[in-house]
Amino acid sequence: MRIAAGSDHAGFELKELLVSYLEAQGHEVADLGTTNGVDSVDYPDFGAAVARAVVSGDADLGVCACGTGIGIAIAANKIPGARAAVIHDVTTAKLAREHNHANVVCLGGRTTGTATATDALAAFLAATPERGRHDKRIEKLRDLDGSSTKGDPQ
């Protein structure tokens, strides 16, 4: 799977861990930055970059990190077709993918432990977007951002 990853300085260490995890699992990862955890950078730049990669089809899914996961998720969700979800554990990761058809996950470098983060990411990647009763809700999300089917799973 092709996965875009990005973080600000507060999420840098967690992003680095998750990129290594993904590569060890055989995924192709495009690390869109930032390049260190020292220099202060703006999470909207990296959340938007990851979301654009997913929506354009350059990546199948996205992984983002900032201090809490919240700011970078807000930024990613400004890109039509992105459905970024802040995840905290295996359950929220699995349900974000299955019920909300999330295509970008966001985690907090200051709030999520490394074992929890890798377990949650594994659950997200293993989950499949469910159809049926969720379709009308996903269509309403598309209507809200005017995205049609951009960023939808194939």
ChimeraX commands (.cxc) that place a marker at each C-alpha (Angstrom):
marker #1 position 0.00,0.00,0.00 radius 0.5
marker #1 position 1.18,3.58,-0.70 radius 0.5
marker #1 position 0.96,5.73,2.40 radius 0.5
marker #1 position 1.68,9.44,2.81 radius 0.5
marker #1 position 2.97,10.54,6.20 radius 0.5
marker #1 position 3.42,13.96,7.71 radius 0.5
marker #1 position 3.80,15.73,11.02 radius 0.5
marker #1 position 4.71,18.95,12.69 radius 0.5
marker #1 position 7.55,19.17,15.22 radius 0.5
marker #1 position 5.39,17.88,18.10 radius 0.5
marker #1 position 4.43,14.76,16.17 radius 0.5
marker #1 position 7.82,14.18,14.55 radius 0.5
marker #1 position 9.06,11.35,16.78 radius 0.5
marker #1 position 5.77,9.48,16.51 radius 0.5
marker #1 position 5.69,9.96,12.72 radius 0.5
marker #1 position 9.22,8.59,12.45 radius 0.5
marker #1 position 8.22,5.52,14.48 radius 0.5
marker #1 position 5.12,4.96,12.36 radius 0.5
marker #1 position 7.01,5.40,9.08 radius 0.5
marker #1 position 9.53,2.77,10.23 radius 0.5
marker #1 position 6.68,0.48,11.26 radius 0.5
marker #1 position 4.94,0.90,7.90 radius 0.5
marker #1 position 8.11,0.26,5.92 radius 0.5
marker #1 position 8.83,-2.86,7.99 radius 0.5
marker #1 position 5.34,-4.07,7.06 radius 0.5
marker #1 position 6.21,-3.67,3.36 radius 0.5
marker #1 position 4.32,-0.46,2.65 radius 0.5
marker #1 position 5.65,2.25,0.37 radius 0.5
marker #1 position 5.81,5.44,2.42 radius 0.5
marker #1 position 6.11,8.99,1.16 radius 0.5
marker #1 position 7.36,11.04,4.12 radius 0.5
marker #1 position 6.15,14.57,3.45 radius 0.5
marker #1 position 7.87,16.08,6.48 radius 0.5
marker #1 position 8.72,17.66,8.77 radius 0.5
marker #1 position 12.35,16.64,8.97 radius 0.5
marker #1 position 13.04,17.18,12.66 radius 0.5
marker #1 position 11.36,17.66,15.99 radius 0.5
marker #1 position 13.34,20.75,16.97 radius 0.5
marker #1 position 12.34,23.48,14.53 radius 0.5
marker #1 position 8.82,24.76,15.05 radius 0.5
marker #1 position 6.66,24.26,11.95 radius 0.5
marker #1 position 2.97,24.65,11.18 radius 0.5
marker #1 position 0.78,21.53,11.26 radius 0.5
marker #1 position -1.65,22.83,8.58 radius 0.5
marker #1 position 1.10,22.59,5.96 radius 0.5
marker #1 position 1.72,18.91,6.64 radius 0.5
marker #1 position -1.89,17.87,7.19 radius 0.5
marker #1 position -2.87,19.46,3.88 radius 0.5
marker #1 position 0.07,17.85,2.06 radius 0.5
marker #1 position -0.86,14.38,3.26 radius 0.5
marker #1 position -4.54,14.89,2.44 radius 0.5
marker #1 position -3.70,16.17,-1.05 radius 0.5
marker #1 position -1.55,13.10,-1.69 radius 0.5
marker #1 position -4.43,10.81,-0.72 radius 0.5
marker #1 position -7.13,12.69,-2.62 radius 0.5
marker #1 position -4.99,12.95,-5.76 radius 0.5
marker #1 position -4.35,9.21,-5.72 radius 0.5
marker #1 position -0.61,9.55,-5.10 radius 0.5
marker #1 position -1.20,7.68,-1.83 radius 0.5
marker #1 position -3.83,5.15,-0.81 radius 0.5
marker #1 position -4.01,6.36,2.79 radius 0.5
marker #1 position -2.45,9.00,5.02 radius 0.5
marker #1 position -0.92,9.10,8.48 radius 0.5
marker #1 position -0.43,12.37,10.35 radius 0.5
marker #1 position 0.84,13.38,13.76 radius 0.5
marker #1 position 0.97,16.61,15.72 radius 0.5
marker #1 position 0.85,17.25,19.46 radius 0.5
marker #1 position -2.69,15.92,19.89 radius 0.5
marker #1 position -3.65,14.87,16.36 radius 0.5
marker #1 position -6.46,17.41,16.43 radius 0.5
marker #1 position -4.93,20.38,14.62 radius 0.5
marker #1 position -3.44,18.32,11.81 radius 0.5
marker #1 position -6.79,16.51,11.38 radius 0.5
marker #1 position -8.61,19.83,11.07 radius 0.5
marker #1 position -6.11,20.90,8.42 radius 0.5
marker #1 position -6.37,17.63,6.49 radius 0.5
marker #1 position -10.16,17.83,6.53 radius 0.5
marker #1 position -10.05,21.19,4.74 radius 0.5
marker #1 position -9.00,19.31,1.58 radius 0.5
marker #1 position -12.11,18.14,-0.30 radius 0.5
marker #1 position -12.23,14.36,-0.33 radius 0.5
marker #1 position -10.10,13.89,2.78 radius 0.5
marker #1 position -11.71,12.19,5.73 radius 0.5
marker #1 position -9.18,12.55,8.52 radius 0.5
marker #1 position -9.92,11.01,11.90 radius 0.5
marker #1 position -8.14,11.47,15.19 radius 0.5
marker #1 position -7.59,8.01,16.59 radius 0.5
marker #1 position -6.68,7.06,20.14 radius 0.5
marker #1 position -6.67,3.27,20.13 radius 0.5
marker #1 position -7.52,0.15,18.15 radius 0.5
marker #1 position -11.27,0.68,18.47 radius 0.5
marker #1 position -11.32,4.26,17.19 radius 0.5
marker #1 position -8.93,3.33,14.38 radius 0.5
marker #1 position -11.01,0.37,13.23 radius 0.5
marker #1 position -14.31,2.24,13.39 radius 0.5
marker #1 position -12.90,5.33,11.66 radius 0.5
marker #1 position -12.08,3.16,8.66 radius 0.5
marker #1 position -15.13,0.89,8.74 radius 0.5
marker #1 position -17.90,3.38,9.53 radius 0.5
marker #1 position -16.51,6.75,8.45 radius 0.5
marker #1 position -14.36,5.56,5.53 radius 0.5
marker #1 position -11.47,7.60,6.93 radius 0.5
marker #1 position -8.57,7.85,4.51 radius 0.5
marker #1 position -6.21,9.75,6.83 radius 0.5
marker #1 position -5.50,8.94,10.47 radius 0.5
marker #1 position -4.13,11.49,12.89 radius 0.5
marker #1 position -2.41,10.75,16.16 radius 0.5
marker #1 position -1.00,12.81,19.00 radius 0.5
marker #1 position 2.71,12.65,19.66 radius 0.5
marker #1 position 2.12,14.10,23.11 radius 0.5
marker #1 position -0.94,11.97,23.90 radius 0.5
marker #1 position -0.46,8.54,22.33 radius 0.5
marker #1 position 2.04,5.93,23.43 radius 0.5
marker #1 position 4.10,4.15,20.81 radius 0.5
marker #1 position 2.62,0.67,21.35 radius 0.5
marker #1 position -0.91,2.08,21.23 radius 0.5
marker #1 position -0.07,4.06,18.09 radius 0.5
marker #1 position 1.33,1.09,16.18 radius 0.5
marker #1 position -1.52,-1.19,17.27 radius 0.5
marker #1 position -4.07,1.44,16.23 radius 0.5
marker #1 position -2.38,1.98,12.87 radius 0.5
marker #1 position -2.33,-1.77,12.25 radius 0.5
marker #1 position -6.05,-1.94,13.03 radius 0.5
marker #1 position -6.76,0.96,10.68 radius 0.5
marker #1 position -4.84,-0.66,7.84 radius 0.5
marker #1 position -6.54,-4.02,8.39 radius 0.5
marker #1 position -10.05,-2.57,8.46 radius 0.5
marker #1 position -12.25,-2.35,5.39 radius 0.5
marker #1 position -14.78,0.44,4.79 radius 0.5
marker #1 position -18.23,-1.01,5.34 radius 0.5
marker #1 position -21.00,-0.31,2.88 radius 0.5
marker #1 position -24.76,-0.52,3.32 radius 0.5
marker #1 position -26.04,1.70,6.11 radius 0.5
marker #1 position -22.85,3.80,6.00 radius 0.5
marker #1 position -23.15,4.73,2.31 radius 0.5
marker #1 position -25.77,7.45,2.81 radius 0.5
marker #1 position -23.66,9.03,5.56 radius 0.5
marker #1 position -20.53,9.01,3.43 radius 0.5
marker #1 position -22.52,10.56,0.59 radius 0.5
marker #1 position -23.59,13.35,2.96 radius 0.5
marker #1 position -19.93,13.96,3.84 radius 0.5
marker #1 position -19.11,14.16,0.13 radius 0.5
marker #1 position -21.95,16.65,-0.34 radius 0.5
marker #1 position -20.59,18.82,2.46 radius 0.5
marker #1 position -17.18,19.21,0.84 radius 0.5
marker #1 position -18.23,18.84,-2.80 radius 0.5
marker #1 position -15.73,16.05,-3.32 radius 0.5
marker #1 position -17.78,13.48,-5.23 radius 0.5
marker #1 position -15.78,10.27,-4.80 radius 0.5
marker #1 position -12.29,11.80,-4.45 radius 0.5
marker #1 position -10.29,9.99,-1.82 radius 0.5
marker #1 position -12.74,7.10,-1.58 radius 0.5
marker #1 position -11.40,3.58,-1.22 radius 0.5
marker #1 position -11.42,1.56,-4.42 radius 0.5
marker link #1:1,2 radius 0.2
marker link #1:2,3 radius 0.2
marker link #1:3,4 radius 0.2
marker link #1:4,5 radius 0.2
marker link #1:5,6 radius 0.2
marker link #1:6,7 radius 0.2
marker link #1:7,8 radius 0.2
marker link #1:8,9 radius 0.2
marker link #1:9,10 radius 0.2
marker link #1:10,11 radius 0.2
marker link #1:11,12 radius 0.2
marker link #1:12,13 radius 0.2
marker link #1:13,14 radius 0.2
marker link #1:14,15 radius 0.2
marker link #1:15,16 radius 0.2
marker link #1:16,17 radius 0.2
marker link #1:17,18 radius 0.2
marker link #1:18,19 radius 0.2
marker link #1:19,20 radius 0.2
marker link #1:20,21 radius 0.2
marker link #1:21,22 radius 0.2
marker link #1:22,23 radius 0.2
marker link #1:23,24 radius 0.2
marker link #1:24,25 radius 0.2
marker link #1:25,26 radius 0.2
marker link #1:26,27 radius 0.2
marker link #1:27,28 radius 0.2
marker link #1:28,29 radius 0.2
marker link #1:29,30 radius 0.2
marker link #1:30,31 radius 0.2
marker link #1:31,32 radius 0.2
marker link #1:32,33 radius 0.2
marker link #1:33,34 radius 0.2
marker link #1:34,35 radius 0.2
marker link #1:35,36 radius 0.2
marker link #1:36,37 radius 0.2
marker link #1:37,38 radius 0.2
marker link #1:38,39 radius 0.2
marker link #1:39,40 radius 0.2
marker link #1:40,41 radius 0.2
marker link #1:41,42 radius 0.2
marker link #1:42,43 radius 0.2
marker link #1:43,44 radius 0.2
marker link #1:44,45 radius 0.2
marker link #1:45,46 radius 0.2
marker link #1:46,47 radius 0.2
marker link #1:47,48 radius 0.2
marker link #1:48,49 radius 0.2
marker link #1:49,50 radius 0.2
marker link #1:50,51 radius 0.2
marker link #1:51,52 radius 0.2
marker link #1:52,53 radius 0.2
marker link #1:53,54 radius 0.2
marker link #1:54,55 radius 0.2
marker link #1:55,56 radius 0.2
marker link #1:56,57 radius 0.2
marker link #1:57,58 radius 0.2
marker link #1:58,59 radius 0.2
marker link #1:59,60 radius 0.2
marker link #1:60,61 radius 0.2
marker link #1:61,62 radius 0.2
marker link #1:62,63 radius 0.2
marker link #1:63,64 radius 0.2
marker link #1:64,65 radius 0.2
marker link #1:65,66 radius 0.2
marker link #1:66,67 radius 0.2
marker link #1:67,68 radius 0.2
marker link #1:68,69 radius 0.2
marker link #1:69,70 radius 0.2
marker link #1:70,71 radius 0.2
marker link #1:71,72 radius 0.2
marker link #1:72,73 radius 0.2
marker link #1:73,74 radius 0.2
marker link #1:74,75 radius 0.2
marker link #1:75,76 radius 0.2
marker link #1:76,77 radius 0.2
marker link #1:77,78 radius 0.2
marker link #1:78,79 radius 0.2
marker link #1:79,80 radius 0.2
marker link #1:80,81 radius 0.2
marker link #1:81,82 radius 0.2
marker link #1:82,83 radius 0.2
marker link #1:83,84 radius 0.2
marker link #1:84,85 radius 0.2
marker link #1:85,86 radius 0.2
marker link #1:86,87 radius 0.2
marker link #1:87,88 radius 0.2
marker link #1:88,89 radius 0.2
marker link #1:89,90 radius 0.2
marker link #1:90,91 radius 0.2
marker link #1:91,92 radius 0.2
marker link #1:92,93 radius 0.2
marker link #1:93,94 radius 0.2
marker link #1:94,95 radius 0.2
marker link #1:95,96 radius 0.2
marker link #1:96,97 radius 0.2
marker link #1:97,98 radius 0.2
marker link #1:98,99 radius 0.2
marker link #1:99,100 radius 0.2
marker link #1:100,101 radius 0.2
marker link #1:101,102 radius 0.2
marker link #1:102,103 radius 0.2
marker link #1:103,104 radius 0.2
marker link #1:104,105 radius 0.2
marker link #1:105,106 radius 0.2
marker link #1:106,107 radius 0.2
marker link #1:107,108 radius 0.2
marker link #1:108,109 radius 0.2
marker link #1:109,110 radius 0.2
marker link #1:110,111 radius 0.2
marker link #1:111,112 radius 0.2
marker link #1:112,113 radius 0.2
marker link #1:113,114 radius 0.2
marker link #1:114,115 radius 0.2
marker link #1:115,116 radius 0.2
marker link #1:116,117 radius 0.2
marker link #1:117,118 radius 0.2
marker link #1:118,119 radius 0.2
marker link #1:119,120 radius 0.2
marker link #1:120,121 radius 0.2
marker link #1:121,122 radius 0.2
marker link #1:122,123 radius 0.2
marker link #1:123,124 radius 0.2
marker link #1:124,125 radius 0.2
marker link #1:125,126 radius 0.2
marker link #1:126,127 radius 0.2
marker link #1:127,128 radius 0.2
marker link #1:128,129 radius 0.2
marker link #1:129,130 radius 0.2
marker link #1:130,131 radius 0.2
marker link #1:131,132 radius 0.2
marker link #1:132,133 radius 0.2
marker link #1:133,134 radius 0.2
marker link #1:134,135 radius 0.2
marker link #1:135,136 radius 0.2
marker link #1:136,137 radius 0.2
marker link #1:137,138 radius 0.2
marker link #1:138,139 radius 0.2
marker link #1:139,140 radius 0.2
marker link #1:140,141 radius 0.2
marker link #1:141,142 radius 0.2
marker link #1:142,143 radius 0.2
marker link #1:143,144 radius 0.2
marker link #1:144,145 radius 0.2
marker link #1:145,146 radius 0.2
marker link #1:146,147 radius 0.2
marker link #1:147,148 radius 0.2
marker link #1:148,149 radius 0.2
marker link #1:149,150 radius 0.2
marker link #1:150,151 radius 0.2
marker link #1:151,152 radius 0.2
marker link #1:152,153 radius 0.2
marker link #1:153,154 radius 0.2
view
